[in-house]
Amino acid sequence: MILALLLLSLIRTPAVTDTLPCAAAARFLRDERHMMAEVEVDTIDDWRTRKKVAGCRITAAGGTELGVNKEAVHFYELLRAAKWVRSPDPRDSPNEGSLRFRWGQADCLFNINAEAMLGTDAEQRVNDRLQVPARQTRYQIFVMCMPAMPAAPR
């Protein structure tokens, strides 16, 4: 019994299917940016819509030769080139600290950080799996995705 529980604890959650809002963002991070990324189902308390919505979150780690600030600018340029569109509501990015993009019927809020800040198991796992070459700097991306919805009236 103990061995079975131990084996179950070592099994990672399988990749998220395309039915979840995070699927396109996770593919972009893994395939286009070559990042280690982990997707988890989440309930998001969305300040825009004033609703709690079923969604998901992605915790990712990567390496860059540009430095984290320039990498963030480059990342958003590549996201736009891949046909992601900024959310139509200007309130979606207060102080431009995070940017919300839309892909199909999903809105994803992207946060880029120079260091691990979440303290979560997922953050630890992606950082443990990432091997950063000597000339690169490690950086983190945290993404929250949910179905696309209009903002609540002010």
Disulfide bonds with the S-S distance in Angstrom:
Cys22-Cys56 2.17
Cys108-Cys145 2.07
